[in-house]
Structure formats: structure tokens, C-alpha cells
Amino acid sequence: MVVTMLASCGTAQPAISGTEEYYSTQELKYEDHIYSPTVQTVQLFKKGFELSPPVIELGSTEPLVLRFDDFSPDVEDLSYTLVHCNADWIPSDLNPSQYLGGVPTDFIPQPRQSFNTLKHFLEYEVEFPNDMMKPTVAGNYLVKVFRGSDQEDVVLTRRMLVFENRIQVDARIVPTRNVERRDADQQLELTVRYPGITVPDPFSDVYVAVLQNMRWDDLRTAFRPKFVRDAELVYDQPAAGLFQGGNEWRGVDLKSMRYSTVRMDHVITSPEGLDEAILLPDEKREYRIYLDMPDINGKHLVKNDLVGADPLSADYVYVDLTLPRSEELTGGDVYVYGAVTDFQCLRDFRCTWDAARKAYTLRALVKQGYMDYQYAFLPAGSTVPDLSKLEGSHYQTENDYLVLVYVRDYQLRCDRLLGLRFLNSRKG
């Protein structure tokens, strides 16, 4: 079989969500996006491990779980489908019958109501692949949830990856040759081996993409091999593989409102009748030396300590954050950022400058659990936030990387994900 890759594939467009129009558009976005203002806490993970990324092997019996809450009091009839996309997250030319086994759309089971919570919500959940629908071609998939049978009335979209284990990917993090950036950056090197796969032009037929901590807004592409050896491509310190090390994520334990955890100052009852956690002021870190702190690399674990693993009793709480600074930043806005915001700069998590306190402040509604976060600066007109401006950057920081290798299948006219590699900056 001959498989090749289009040379024109570009970088996926990052999410633009620091505007007031976030929920107002119904234009389909091929990214993680919520189209309904009542939908909250969307999670897509491998069953049994809530912190896992939405990645499965083709033909695997391990399902993914899509779970989300709705503050609307009315139960809705929701459906979902999967859309096959090329490496650049543009829909492929495949018909649903070519990449889906079973039916092209399926209903989401009726929701369950929250219990023992101060904030009422409905929880929707569906597992797939299942007997009704399963992907049959490796690649990028967009999960699309919509109302009834109207695929134009979209509720949410989520990205997932289906791979075949046919390409060997060797990768490691090494010191960069740029001495000026060696204390702040992490350099990725990789070698791709594809025995048994015919690739006429390795420079244009193989497409490599890399994620740091599953941040789609900073997806790296434009990798070109420096050496080609038979069925082996060597990427020697590629420019696209140079990442800021960043800093360890800040974290706060909100799994119980009955006692104050390490970062929590005290708990009050909000005007809305919900619990409100007032956190201690965060430390300024942009100029501090590296401090090793355990984190979960920006993820958000939903849990209420009083009820174990049942997310139906994990309540919604307000959290008050404060970041002291000597002066207000100009030329952009400051956001609280992490999986709790879908790794996007959302308007509900945009910080306000308090001149009297000389600090950025935020009061946000989140679901109970353990929340990792950082302060991100989004320059005016930019779509990719700068995490180092307020958090600093260090080469020692522990980060997770995901290397994705696609090839182009001209018989199917689509990009197939034939190899991937999970990599940790410390553990390899």
C-alpha cells in the first residue's frame, strides 16, 4: 500500500475565546468549543482514568467517556457524531460510511440529575466506541454534540485521536544549542521509523505535530527532517520542537468545603447561595528561581471528598484568586488558564486589575475537585497566550509531550495517524 502526505497541510488554528462572542457563534469550529452558555465542565477521557487524554488505538475495546453538565432545568434530546479530519483539523473527503462502523449518528442517553448539591445541574454522559458507532480509520476526529437530529444546532465539539501503532517514534528532551535560551527552554529531538510503509517523498509526505501538556492552542507543526536514512527520518533539534519549559502549575484543592486546604484562606457563602473559596494571594513567579512542586500539568480532577468518585455530587463553587503585582500589564489581558478553561482564554476567567489592591483578581465558578491553573497573558490581537510573562520559564519544569505522526493515504484521500509517542521531560 502506498501512503503519502499532502505538503500543504498547515498548523491547526488555535482557539480564539477571549472575546464576548464566545457563545454567540453557531459556526462549527473544529476544536474544543462550547456553543451553549448553560453547558459546563466538558470532559473527554479514557474510561477509568479521568486525567487521561482522549487518545485510543484503532480497534481498541477501551471506550472514551464524554461527560458534561447543563445548568438548564430542561432535559434535551441530544445526539452526537464523529467527523474525520486531516492532520490540519480540516474535514477529510471521507464519507461517514467510510470511517464509521455502524450508524453515523447516535443519541446521548438521558441525563441524570445532581443530588446533594447547592447548584442544580443535569449530567450527560456517553461512552464510545460502542456497538452502535466506532471509528474504522485512524486519524483526527471531532466529536460533535447537537440537538435532536439537527447537526447545525451544535452544543459542543471536542477533539479526539485514533491511532494505529505502525510507526516507531523515538523522542527525547535535550538541552537546546541556543545557549541564551538553555535555562528557559526544552528542546525536542525525534526519530521516525516507518518500515513496511512506502513514502515517496519523506520531506512532504510525513506530517509531524507535537503538543505540550495537551495544549492545542500551541500545537507545533512544520517539522522537516534533517536526515533521511531508508525508512528513517531524523529530526535533529528542529525549530518547531523548541518549547518554553514554563513553570509548574499552581494548584488548589476544592474537593471539600468543610475545611481549608493549603491554598485556601477561608470559605464563605456567596450571594448566590453557593460555597465560595477565598484563596490566599498567589506568589509572583516570573523572576523567581525554579521551585519543584508536584502538579498534574494543568488538568482538572472533578471530585467531592464526601461522596467518593460520583461526579453528580461534586458541587459548583466560586473561587476567588488574587495575583499581586506592582503595576498593571498593558497591551493585553490576563486570564486564569488550564484544563478548567479548556486551555483557552475564556471571558469568564479574565482577570480584573484592582488598582487599590495592586493585584489582578478573579471570581470564577468551577466544579469541585483539584484544579491546576496558571496566569496567562494574552497580547491584543494574539490567539496564543504567553504563560512565561507571569509564571516564568525554566528548563527543569516537568512537562508532558505528545508526538503525532501522520501520513497521507491517497487511496482513501485522508491523513492517517499511524504513530504517536507520549513523552515526559524528566522520565522520557
Backbone torsions as a table, in degrees:
resi	resn	phi	psi	omega
1	MET	NA	137.6	178.9
2	VAL	-101.5	125.5	177.5
3	VAL	-127.9	130.9	179.2
4	THR	-136.1	177.3	-173.7
5	MET	-132.7	135.1	176.9
6	LEU	-65.0	134.0	-179.8
7	ALA	-76.5	-15.8	-174.2
8	SER	-85.9	-0.3	-179.0
9	CYS	-62.9	135.4	-176.7
10	GLY	-114.6	-173.7	179.4
11	THR	-73.2	137.7	176.4
12	ALA	-62.2	141.2	179.9
13	GLN	-74.0	126.1	179.4
14	PRO	-72.1	161.1	-178.7
15	ALA	-70.6	138.2	175.1
16	ILE	-112.6	102.9	-171.5
17	SER	-136.4	15.7	177.7
18	GLY	-91.9	30.5	-177.5
19	THR	-125.0	166.9	-179.3
20	GLU	-74.2	-10.7	-175.8
21	GLU	-93.1	15.4	-173.6
22	TYR	-56.1	-48.0	-176.7
23	TYR	-90.7	-11.3	-170.7
24	SER	-80.0	-20.0	-177.2
25	THR	-85.9	140.8	172.0
26	GLN	-109.0	5.6	176.1
27	GLU	-67.5	129.0	-176.4
28	LEU	-65.9	127.3	176.9
29	LYS	-109.0	131.6	-179.5
30	TYR	-89.0	63.3	-177.0
31	GLU	-160.3	177.1	175.2
32	ASP	-71.7	116.6	-176.0
33	HIS	-153.8	146.0	176.0
34	ILE	-113.3	127.6	-175.8
35	TYR	-102.7	-9.0	-178.8
36	SER	-116.9	127.8	-177.5
37	PRO	-69.3	-12.8	179.7
38	THR	-89.4	-10.7	-178.9
39	VAL	-85.0	134.3	-176.5
40	GLN	-137.5	156.8	169.1
41	THR	50.8	64.8	177.0
42	VAL	-83.6	127.4	179.6
43	GLN	-128.9	138.7	174.8
44	LEU	-136.2	114.7	-172.3
45	PHE	-152.2	165.3	177.2
46	LYS	-74.4	132.5	-174.9
47	LYS	-54.3	130.6	179.2
48	GLY	96.2	-10.5	-179.5
49	PHE	-145.0	94.5	-173.1
50	GLU	-63.2	-25.2	-177.7
51	LEU	-90.4	3.3	-178.0
52	SER	-79.8	150.2	176.8
53	PRO	-75.7	158.8	-179.1
54	PRO	-79.8	72.7	-176.9
55	VAL	-130.6	126.6	177.9
56	ILE	-136.5	155.2	175.7
57	GLU	-85.4	143.3	-179.9
58	LEU	-59.1	129.9	-179.0
59	GLY	85.9	-1.6	-179.3
60	SER	-69.1	147.6	176.9
61	THR	-91.8	-2.3	177.7
62	GLU	-80.7	115.3	-177.2
63	PRO	-83.8	159.6	167.2
64	LEU	-92.9	152.4	178.1
65	VAL	-115.0	123.6	171.6
66	LEU	-104.0	122.3	-176.4
67	ARG	-136.1	136.0	176.5
68	PHE	-155.9	157.9	-179.7
69	ASP	-106.5	154.7	176.4
70	ASP	-134.1	123.7	178.9
71	PHE	-77.5	-10.1	178.6
72	SER	-65.4	138.4	179.4
73	PRO	-75.7	-11.6	-175.3
74	ASP	-98.0	133.2	175.7
75	VAL	-73.9	134.7	179.7
76	GLU	-114.4	150.8	172.0
77	ASP	-87.0	108.0	-176.3
78	LEU	-112.8	146.8	176.5
79	SER	-128.1	169.3	177.7
80	TYR	-145.3	159.7	173.6
81	THR	-148.3	169.7	176.6
82	LEU	-117.6	134.8	-180.0
83	VAL	-115.5	120.7	178.7
84	HIS	-77.3	131.5	-178.4
85	CYS	-124.1	154.9	173.4
86	ASN	-75.4	-178.9	-174.7
87	ALA	-61.6	-27.1	-179.0
88	ASP	-92.3	13.4	177.4
89	TRP	63.8	31.9	167.0
90	ILE	-103.7	135.6	-176.6
91	PRO	-54.1	137.5	178.5
92	SER	-76.5	175.0	-179.6
93	ASP	-84.6	4.1	-178.0
94	LEU	-74.1	143.0	168.3
95	ASN	-80.2	153.5	179.1
96	PRO	-52.9	-34.0	-179.9
97	SER	-67.5	-18.6	-179.7
98	GLN	-86.5	-23.7	-178.0
99	TYR	-120.5	-1.3	178.0
100	LEU	-123.8	131.6	171.2
101	GLY	-94.1	130.8	-177.3
102	GLY	101.5	-139.4	-176.4
103	VAL	-93.0	152.7	-179.4
104	PRO	-76.8	-24.0	176.7
105	THR	-137.5	157.3	179.3
106	ASP	-148.0	157.4	-180.0
107	PHE	-82.8	146.6	171.3
108	ILE	-87.7	132.5	-179.6
109	PRO	-54.7	155.1	178.8
110	GLN	-58.9	145.7	-174.8
111	PRO	-76.4	163.9	172.4
112	ARG	-106.0	148.5	179.4
113	GLN	-88.3	143.3	175.0
114	SER	-65.3	154.0	176.5
115	PHE	-139.7	149.6	-177.0
116	ASN	59.2	31.7	177.3
117	THR	-119.6	149.1	176.1
118	LEU	-77.7	-26.8	177.2
119	LYS	-104.6	118.5	179.4
120	HIS	-77.0	136.7	173.5
121	PHE	-152.9	160.3	174.0
122	LEU	-106.4	134.1	-179.3
123	GLU	-109.0	121.6	175.4
124	TYR	-100.4	142.8	179.9
125	GLU	-151.5	137.7	176.0
126	VAL	-144.7	145.8	177.9
127	GLU	-112.2	138.9	175.1
128	PHE	-158.0	155.6	0.5
129	PRO	-60.5	150.8	177.9
130	ASN	-142.5	-174.6	-176.9
131	ASP	-65.7	-21.6	-178.2
132	MET	-87.8	-29.9	-175.1
133	MET	-153.1	129.9	176.0
134	LYS	-151.2	141.7	178.0
135	PRO	-71.3	144.1	-179.2
136	THR	-119.0	-3.4	178.4
137	VAL	-129.7	133.5	179.0
138	ALA	-69.2	152.3	176.7
139	GLY	148.9	-166.5	175.8
140	ASN	-82.7	138.6	177.7
141	TYR	-130.8	140.0	172.4
142	LEU	-105.9	121.6	173.9
143	VAL	-84.8	122.9	-177.5
144	LYS	-119.2	120.8	176.7
145	VAL	-105.0	131.7	-177.1
146	PHE	-141.6	166.5	-177.0
147	ARG	-86.7	131.4	177.2
148	GLY	58.0	-125.7	178.5
149	SER	-112.5	10.0	-178.2
150	ASP	-93.3	99.5	-177.1
151	GLN	-71.2	-7.7	175.4
152	GLU	-85.0	-17.9	-179.1
153	ASP	-93.8	76.0	-170.3
154	VAL	-83.0	139.5	177.7
155	VAL	-100.1	-45.1	179.4
156	LEU	-160.8	159.7	172.8
157	THR	-133.4	148.3	178.7
158	ARG	-144.1	142.9	177.5
159	ARG	-88.0	142.2	172.9
160	MET	-143.5	160.9	-176.1
161	LEU	-125.0	133.8	175.3
162	VAL	-122.1	121.8	-173.2
163	PHE	-123.7	157.5	167.5
164	GLU	-109.7	142.0	-177.3
165	ASN	-92.9	68.8	-176.6
166	ARG	-114.5	-14.2	-178.8
167	ILE	-117.9	133.4	178.0
168	GLN	-89.4	128.3	-179.2
169	VAL	-120.7	114.3	173.3
170	ASP	-102.6	128.4	-176.6
171	ALA	-145.1	153.6	176.9
172	ARG	-157.5	159.2	175.4
173	ILE	-100.9	128.5	-176.6
174	VAL	-130.6	162.2	174.0
175	PRO	-64.4	138.4	178.5
176	THR	-71.8	151.4	177.2
177	ARG	-77.0	-13.5	175.3
178	ASN	-79.0	99.2	-173.5
179	VAL	-59.6	-34.7	-178.3
180	GLU	-65.8	-25.0	-177.8
181	ARG	-105.4	4.9	-172.1
182	ARG	-66.0	-29.2	-179.4
183	ASP	-80.9	-12.1	-173.3
184	ALA	-118.7	-22.5	-170.6
185	ASP	-112.0	163.2	174.8
186	GLN	-125.2	128.9	-176.2
187	GLN	-106.5	127.6	177.5
188	LEU	-95.4	130.9	169.6
189	GLU	-116.9	145.9	178.7
190	LEU	-152.3	155.5	175.2
191	THR	-129.0	131.2	-177.9
192	VAL	-114.2	126.4	178.0
193	ARG	-119.9	131.3	-175.5
194	TYR	-132.5	60.6	179.2
195	PRO	-62.5	138.5	177.8
196	GLY	84.8	-2.1	179.2
197	ILE	-115.7	125.0	-179.5
198	THR	-83.5	121.5	179.0
199	VAL	-126.3	101.6	-176.5
200	PRO	-60.1	-42.3	-177.7
201	ASP	-129.8	95.3	-176.3
202	PRO	-60.2	-26.4	-177.0
203	PHE	-73.4	-25.5	-178.5
204	SER	-120.9	-10.3	-174.0
205	ASP	-97.1	-10.6	178.9
206	VAL	-116.9	133.6	-175.7
207	TYR	-121.4	121.3	-179.1
208	VAL	-112.4	135.0	175.8
209	ALA	-133.5	146.3	-176.1
210	VAL	-134.6	135.9	176.4
211	LEU	-115.8	141.3	170.3
212	GLN	-107.9	121.8	179.6
213	ASN	54.0	33.8	177.2
214	MET	58.8	32.9	177.4
215	ARG	-89.0	100.6	179.4
216	TRP	-70.5	-22.3	-179.6
217	ASP	-71.2	-15.4	179.0
218	ASP	-121.9	35.2	178.2
219	LEU	-60.5	129.1	-179.8
220	ARG	-101.5	132.1	176.4
221	THR	-132.7	-153.8	177.3
222	ALA	60.3	34.2	174.6
223	PHE	-82.3	131.5	175.6
224	ARG	-127.4	131.4	-177.8
225	PRO	-68.9	145.3	176.7
226	LYS	-89.2	-31.2	179.3
227	PHE	-132.0	144.7	176.3
228	VAL	-125.1	122.3	-178.5
229	ARG	-130.0	98.5	-176.7
230	ASP	51.3	-116.3	-179.1
231	ALA	-97.7	41.3	-177.6
232	GLU	-138.3	132.6	177.4
233	LEU	-117.1	130.6	-178.8
234	VAL	-112.7	120.9	176.9
235	TYR	-107.0	98.8	-174.4
236	ASP	-93.4	105.3	-179.1
237	GLN	44.6	59.8	179.4
238	PRO	-66.2	146.5	-179.0
239	ALA	-61.5	-36.2	-179.7
240	ALA	-67.9	-18.0	-178.3
241	GLY	-93.2	10.4	177.6
242	LEU	-93.2	111.7	-177.9
243	PHE	-112.8	147.6	165.8
244	GLN	-66.9	135.6	178.2
245	GLY	-67.1	-27.8	-178.6
246	GLY	67.6	-156.3	-179.6
247	ASN	-134.3	162.5	175.0
248	GLU	-62.7	146.7	-176.2
249	TRP	-73.9	143.1	171.0
250	ARG	-72.8	152.7	-179.6
251	GLY	-142.4	152.1	176.0
252	VAL	-141.1	135.9	-179.4
253	ASP	-94.0	111.4	179.4
254	LEU	-115.3	22.2	-175.4
255	LYS	-72.5	-16.7	176.2
256	SER	-143.5	136.0	177.0
257	MET	-101.0	7.9	-178.0
258	ARG	-88.8	-12.9	178.2
259	TYR	-148.6	157.8	-179.7
260	SER	-86.3	126.7	176.0
261	THR	-86.0	-173.3	-171.2
262	VAL	-57.7	-43.5	-175.4
263	ARG	-92.5	-4.8	-174.2
264	MET	-93.6	128.5	177.8
265	ASP	-81.2	-56.2	177.3
266	HIS	-162.4	168.5	-178.7
267	VAL	-120.1	134.2	177.1
268	ILE	-125.1	172.5	172.2
269	THR	-96.4	123.6	-176.2
270	SER	-74.2	163.0	176.0
271	PRO	-57.6	-25.1	178.9
272	GLU	-82.3	-1.8	179.7
273	GLY	88.6	6.2	179.1
274	LEU	-99.2	161.4	173.4
275	ASP	-68.4	143.7	179.2
276	GLU	-132.5	120.0	-178.1
277	ALA	-94.1	118.6	176.2
278	ILE	-93.5	113.2	-177.0
279	LEU	-88.2	154.3	172.1
280	LEU	-64.7	149.6	179.0
281	PRO	-57.4	138.9	177.5
282	ASP	-74.9	153.1	179.0
283	GLU	-82.1	145.4	172.0
284	LYS	-74.6	130.8	-171.7
285	ARG	-126.0	-2.8	-171.4
286	GLU	-65.9	-24.2	-178.7
287	TYR	-116.4	8.6	-178.7
288	ARG	-84.3	155.4	174.2
289	ILE	-70.9	162.0	-176.1
290	TYR	-65.7	135.7	175.8
291	LEU	-126.8	120.0	-177.4
292	ASP	-75.0	118.0	178.4
293	MET	-133.0	137.7	178.1
294	PRO	-66.9	139.6	177.4
295	ASP	-149.6	179.0	177.1
296	ILE	-119.7	30.8	172.9
297	ASN	51.7	46.8	171.8
298	GLY	87.8	0.0	-174.7
299	LYS	-77.5	170.4	179.3
300	HIS	-130.6	115.2	178.8
301	LEU	-98.0	120.0	179.8
302	VAL	-87.6	123.4	-178.7
303	LYS	-169.5	144.7	169.6
304	ASN	-118.3	117.8	-175.7
305	ASP	-58.8	-24.0	-175.8
306	LEU	-79.7	-17.1	-176.4
307	VAL	-126.5	14.2	176.6
308	GLY	72.2	-129.8	-171.0
309	ALA	-95.2	3.4	-175.8
310	ASP	-79.8	111.7	-178.2
311	PRO	-70.9	-12.9	179.7
312	LEU	-67.8	-21.0	179.9
313	SER	-107.5	8.7	171.7
314	ALA	-82.8	113.0	-171.9
315	ASP	-82.3	169.5	171.2
316	TYR	-96.6	135.7	-177.4
317	VAL	-133.6	155.7	171.4
318	TYR	-89.7	143.6	177.0
319	VAL	-128.7	132.7	-179.2
320	ASP	-109.3	119.2	-179.1
321	LEU	-115.1	148.9	-179.3
322	THR	-139.5	130.6	175.7
323	LEU	-123.2	102.2	179.6
324	PRO	-66.5	143.5	175.6
325	ARG	-150.4	155.2	-179.5
326	SER	-72.6	-28.9	179.6
327	GLU	-155.1	162.6	-179.7
328	GLU	-75.5	140.8	175.3
329	LEU	-77.3	141.6	178.4
330	THR	-111.0	160.6	176.1
331	GLY	85.1	11.4	180.0
332	GLY	174.4	-172.9	-178.5
333	ASP	-122.3	159.1	178.9
334	VAL	-108.9	134.6	-178.9
335	TYR	-129.6	151.1	163.4
336	VAL	-84.8	135.5	-162.7
337	TYR	-141.4	141.3	177.2
338	GLY	162.0	-168.3	178.4
339	ALA	-60.8	-28.1	178.3
340	VAL	-63.5	-20.1	175.8
341	THR	-112.8	19.1	-176.1
342	ASP	59.8	28.8	-176.2
343	PHE	51.6	45.8	177.1
344	GLN	-135.4	159.8	175.9
345	CYS	-91.1	93.0	-175.2
346	LEU	-92.5	147.6	-176.3
347	ARG	-61.8	-33.9	-179.6
348	ASP	-70.9	-9.7	179.5
349	PHE	-118.8	21.3	175.6
350	ARG	-82.9	127.3	-176.3
351	CYS	-79.2	154.7	178.0
352	THR	-111.4	136.8	177.9
353	TRP	-82.5	124.1	177.6
354	ASP	-105.3	102.1	-175.0
355	ALA	-64.9	-35.0	-178.4
356	ALA	-67.1	-38.4	-179.0
357	ARG	-91.5	-8.5	-174.2
358	LYS	50.3	60.4	-177.0
359	ALA	-160.3	153.6	168.3
360	TYR	-88.3	136.1	-177.7
361	THR	-128.7	155.2	177.4
362	LEU	-151.2	135.6	170.1
363	ARG	-120.2	114.7	-173.0
364	ALA	-132.6	151.5	177.3
365	LEU	-95.3	123.5	-180.0
366	VAL	-136.4	162.3	177.3
367	LYS	-87.7	143.9	-177.3
368	GLN	-54.8	147.1	177.3
369	GLY	151.8	-153.8	174.5
370	TYR	-109.8	124.2	-172.4
371	MET	-118.4	117.9	168.4
372	ASP	-88.3	145.7	179.4
373	TYR	-160.0	162.2	170.5
374	GLN	-140.0	166.3	174.9
375	TYR	-96.1	121.9	-177.4
376	ALA	-111.5	139.7	174.9
377	PHE	-104.7	120.6	179.1
378	LEU	-105.9	105.5	179.3
379	PRO	-61.8	148.7	178.9
380	ALA	-58.9	130.1	179.8
381	GLY	85.1	-4.9	-178.9
382	SER	-97.1	157.9	176.4
383	THR	-114.1	-8.3	-179.8
384	VAL	-115.3	117.1	-177.5
385	PRO	-72.4	155.5	176.3
386	ASP	-100.6	112.6	-179.9
387	LEU	-87.6	-17.2	-175.4
388	SER	-82.2	-21.7	-174.4
389	LYS	-62.8	-36.2	179.8
390	LEU	-109.8	-15.6	-176.8
391	GLU	-110.5	-16.6	-175.3
392	GLY	81.0	172.6	179.4
393	SER	-145.6	133.9	-175.8
394	HIS	-140.5	138.6	-179.2
395	TYR	-68.2	-21.1	-178.1
396	GLN	-76.7	-12.0	-173.4
397	THR	-60.4	138.5	178.2
398	GLU	-82.8	120.9	-179.2
399	ASN	-134.2	152.0	173.1
400	ASP	-100.7	138.2	177.3
401	TYR	-124.0	149.4	174.5
402	LEU	-129.9	118.0	179.1
403	VAL	-99.4	126.6	-178.9
404	LEU	-116.6	132.7	179.9
405	VAL	-124.1	118.0	-179.9
406	TYR	-110.2	153.8	167.6
407	VAL	-131.2	161.5	-179.9
408	ARG	-97.8	125.5	176.4
409	ASP	-100.7	107.1	-177.2
410	TYR	-76.1	-18.7	175.5
411	GLN	-69.9	-40.0	178.8
412	LEU	-93.0	-14.5	-177.2
413	ARG	60.6	51.5	177.4
414	CYS	-156.3	166.4	175.6
415	ASP	-94.1	130.8	-179.8
416	ARG	-111.9	138.2	178.4
417	LEU	-88.7	100.4	-172.3
418	LEU	-103.3	0.2	177.4
419	GLY	-167.2	148.4	174.2
420	LEU	-153.0	165.0	-179.4
421	ARG	-149.6	123.0	169.9
422	PHE	-85.4	136.0	-174.0
423	LEU	-141.5	137.8	174.3
424	ASN	-112.3	137.8	-174.7
425	SER	-63.3	-19.7	178.1
426	ARG	-106.0	-41.1	-173.5
427	LYS	-90.4	-14.8	-178.0
428	GLY	79.4	NA	NA
